[in-house]
Amino acid sequence: MSIQILLYYKYVLIADPGAFKNAQKALCERLNLKGRIIVAHEGINGTVGGTIKDTERYIKEMKNDPLFFDIHWKKSFGPSDTFPRLSIKVRSEIVTTKITDVELDPTKETATHLKPEELHAWYKKGKKFKVIDMRNSYEIGIGTFKDSVDPETMNFRDLPNSLKKLKVHKDETVLTVCTGGVRCEKASQYLKTQGFKDVYQLDGGIVSYMEKYPGKHFEGTLYVFDKRKKMDFCKEGEREVIGKCSICNSTTERVENCADDECHLQFICCDTCIAQYNGMVYCKECNNTHGEIPKVSGRVTRIISTEDPCVSSVFSNEKTRQKTSGR
């Protein structure tokens, strides 16, 4: 049995995030929805799943609130166990940046939103521009726009550390992209504060572009933060697999958690290596502790702050959540 999955966000002032959280919890429970929602004074960021009837009722209820009538809903399908439970959290930001030296408020200013149709037209006419992919490196490792720039962030809040690499493009036309659009709202604004002269962001994110133009200018598959792990928009065999196993460098799109319960970094690892070590594969940082596992050659990324809030670490055991929450 498949369910409909909603991916959405909205930057808007929520006066009482605690009360809003409780209202969302009651609504989602009434509609039998599972997934994860982040609420803050600055807005909402969520992904939930349920039957088509129940998810469409959720959309209708949200649209009845003037704060959320214009949300861009991204819809997809997945297995009924895509989300193990419902989790709604109140946080200081709906996507963690911890950038305090400049004001980043998407309700006041963002980069120009570029529609998927406009991006497709850019490609067709050969316009010169540079795509900056604002996702984590392991996401980019299994799928990204051709010739895009990887900021090589460990998590989204590391963006300021990538400025030295990115500033070589500050006089070019740049387009920021991410899964559904939420990371680009502040990332594109941040680039503008750092002297980037011509900044755009992909409206609705990569998922919206791929829905309209599957396999066009995007290589590999789209990573998602739920049990599906990835979304394919092309028929099997119609796209290239670009991911490389971090242990043996073979072609793969599998992303695995580090087996260390105090770590759970995610990195790209093939089925063969996972089977060879009985599922006990470790990231590069943990190899010093677990010396029997071969050295990981590829880049790994820690899941702490992400665009799609359904990160696997949230649904791991309570002990792991407590140990990773402060990193």
N, C-alpha and C positions, 0 to 999 in steps of 0.2 A: 504493500500500500504506500502510495506517495503522498506527500503533503505539499502545500504551497508555502514558500518561504519569502518573507518580506525583509528587505534591507532598506533602511531609511535613516534620515537625520534631519534636524532643523535647528539652526542657531536662532534662538529667540529667548527673550527674558522670561524665566520661570521664577515667579516671586517666592514661592514656597516649595522647593524641591522635595522636601520630606512628604508634604501632603500630596504632591503630584505623584510621587513614587507609590504611595498607598492607593491612589486612584487607579494608577496603571496596573498595580498588582490585582486589584479587584476586577478590573476589566479583563485582563488576560486570563485570570482563573475562571471567570464566567464563560469565556469563549474557548477554554481548554487549550490555550496557546502556551508553547514552551519557547525558550530562547533566552536572550539576555538583552537588557536595556540599561543604558547608563543615563542618569538624569543629573543635571547641574543647573546652577542659576543661568548659565549661558545657553541651555537647550537640552535636546534629547538625541540620543544615538542608539539605534536598536536593530536587532534582527530577531524575528520571531517566526514560528511555523505552526501550521495547523491545517485543518481542512479548508478547501476553497471557500466554503460558506462562512466559516468562522473568521478567516483572515480578511475576507471582504467586509464582514461586519465590523472588524477592528478598524479598517480603513475608513469606513463610513462614520464610525463613532469619533475617530480622530478629526475627520473633516468638519464635524459639527462644532469643533472648538475653533474659534477664529485664529488662535495662535498657530494652528497646524493645518489649515485648509489647503495650503499650497505645497505640502510635502511632495517631493519626487519619490514615488514608491518604485523600487526595483523588485520585480517578482521572478522567482525561479521555482524549481521543484526538486525535491529530494526525498529520501526514504523516511519513513515515519519515526525512526529513531535518530534523526539528524541532531536533535537537541535532547539531552537527557532530563532537563528540568527547566523551570522558569527561574531566572535570577534577575533581580532589579536592584541596582546600586545607585546611591547618591555619591557623586564625586565632585571635585572642584572644577574639572573640565570634562567635556564629553570625549575628547581625545587628548591624552596627556602630552603637553609640550614643556611645561615648567619654564617657559621663556618669560622673563620678567623685565628685561632691559628695554623692550619696546612694547607698546600696546598692540595686541592682536585681537580685534573684535570684528568678526565677519558680518555682524549686523550693521556696522558702519562702513566697512570697506573690504572688498575682495578684488582679486584679479578679474579680468574680463572672462566670463564663462563662454567657452567655445562648444557649440553643439556638435554631437557626433557627425552630423551632415556637413558641418563646416570643416571639421578635421579631415573628413574623407575628401572634401574638395581641395584642401591644402595638399594632400598627398597626390591627387590626380593632376594638379597643375604644377607640381614640383616646387612648391614654396619652400624656402629655406627656413628651417626652425629646428630647435633642439628639444626633444622630449626629456624631461627630468622625472624619473619614476620615484615617487615619494613613499614607496612601500619598503618593507624590510628586505634584506638581500636574498634570503631564501625564497621569498615570494617571487622576486625578480628572476631568481635562478631557474625556475621552472616555466616562466612565461613573462614576456614583456614586449613592448613595441620595438621594432627593429631599430638598432643604433641608439637606443635610449641611454641615458646617463644613470648609473647606480650611485646614489650618494654614499653607499656603504655604511648605513646606520645600523647600530645594534637595536635601537628602537626609535620611535618617532621623535622623542625628546632630544635625541642626539643630533638633530638637524644643524644646530649652530656649529658643531664640530666639523661638518662637511663643507662649510663655506669656502675654504681654501680651494677645494676641488671644483666646486660649482661656479666660483666667481670668474672663471675663464669664459663663461657663457653670459656674463652680465650685460654685454652689449648686443647680444643676439635676441631674436624672438624665441622665447622659451615657453613650453607648454608643460605644466605640471599634471601628472596623472596619478591615480590611486584606484583602489577597487571600486568604491561607490561614490567618491567625491569628497568625503568629509575631511580627510587629511589635507587635501589641497586647499581648503578654505583658509586655513591659517598658514600653511606652507607657502602658498603663492603670495600672500600678504607679507609674510616675513621676508621673502626674496625682494619684494619691492622696497621694504625699509632698508635693505642692504645694498641698494643702488642698481638693482636689475631694472632695466629701462622698459622692456616690452614683455609683460608676463600675462599668460593666459592659464586657465585651468579647464580641464575637460569636464564639461557639464554632465553630471550623472555618473562619472567615473568610467573605468575600463569596461565594466559590465554593460553599460548602456551602449557603448560603441560596438562591442562584440555582438550584442543582440541584433544590431542593424547590419553590421558588416563582418560576419563570422569569417575568421581566417585572413582578414585583410590587414596587412601591415603589422599584425601581432603574431609573434612567434611563441609556440608552446601552448600552455594551458593557464587558466586563471586560478590562482590559489584562493581558497576561502577558509574562514576560521570556524568551521564546524565539522561534523563527522564526515562530510563529503570530501573535504580536503581540496577539491578542485572542481571547476566548472568547465565543461567542454562545450563549444559552440559549433564545432565542425563534426561531421560524421567520422567514425573511426577510420584511420588511415589517410585522412585528408589534411593532416597537419604534422609538423615536425616536432619531435620530442627533443628539447634542448637541455633539460636538466642533466647534471652530472653527479654521480655518487661521490660524496665527500671522502669515502674510504678508498674505493678502487677506480673511480673516475669513469665507470660505465654509465651508459645512458639510462636515465630513470626520471620519474616524476614523483617518486615517493618522498614524503617529508616525515621524518621520525623524531620523536622526543628522545633526548638523552636519557639513558636508563638510570642515571643517578637521581634518587628521589629529592635531593636538595638542589637540583639543577633544572632539569627538563628544558634545556635549550632545544630548539628545533634546527635540524639540518637535513640536507638531502642525502638519502641513503637507499641503496637498491635492495631488492628482495633477497638477492643472493647473499649479500653481506649480513643482512638481518638474520637470515636462516643459519648462516655459518656460525654465528655467535649466539644462537638461540634467543634472538631478540635483545640481547644485552649489548647494545651498541652505545658508545659514549661520545660526547662531543669533544672537541679538541681540549677544552679547558679541564675536562675531567680525566683525560688520559694519564696525567701524572699520578692520579690516585688509583686508576684501574689500568695498570700497565700491561695487562694481558691483551688489551684491545689495540689493534693497529692505530697508528697516528692518523688523525683525520686531516686531510690535506685541504679541504674546502673551507669556505667561510661559513660560520654559524651565526645565528641571530637569537637573541633572547626575547621571548614573548612576554612583554610586560604591558606596553601600551600599543594598541592596534586600532585600525580603522573599524573593521567589523568586530563588534564587541564579543563575539562568541569564540574566544580563544580557548584552546584546549586546557590551558593551565587552570582556568577558572573551574573546570569540571573535574580536575584531579582531586586527590584526597585532601582532607582538611589540613593535614600536616604540611603538605607541599605548598598549599596556598599561603599558610602562615609564613613559611620560610622564604617565599618568593615575593611577597607583597611589598617588601621594602627595598627591593633591588632596582 
